[in-house]
Amino acid sequence: MKAKELRNQSNKELQKKLADSRSKLAQLSVDYRTKEVKNVREIRSLKRTIARILTIMSEQDKAQQGEQS
């Protein structure tokens, strides 16, 4: 998922996507260890998506704190 698409979403939507992505990553990790994963690159893609979501959430938090000061 592109960062531009993520920036247009609310904080609650981002938290939901983050939880979904983390649970899917956990399942893929288990499947990888049991040799049931067909697309190994999906794990890398999910890790990057999680990192993007966390980065955008942190940016939004910093922007809100800056407005309050």
C-alpha positions, 0 to 999 in steps of 0.5 A, spaced: 500 500 500 502 506 498 504 512 503 499 517 499 493 512 500 495 511 508 495 518 509 488 520 507 486 515 512 484 516 519 487 514 525 482 509 527 483 506 520 490 506 520 490 502 527 485 497 524 490 496 518 496 495 523 492 490 527 490 486 521 497 486 518 500 484 524 496 478 525 497 476 517 504 477 518 504 472 524 500 467 520 505 468 514 511 467 519 508 460 522 506 458 514 513 460 512 516 455 518 512 450 516 513 450 508 506 452 506 507 459 504 507 460 496 509 467 496 515 469 500 515 476 498 509 477 501 512 477 508 517 483 506 511 487 503 507 486 509 513 488 514 514 494 509 506 496 510 507 495 517 513 500 517 509 505 513 503 505 517 507 506 524 511 512 520 505 515 518 501 514 525 508 517 528 508 523 523 500 525 525 502 524 533 507 529 532 503 534 528 497 534 533 502 535 539 505 541 535 498 544 534 497 543 541 503 547 543 
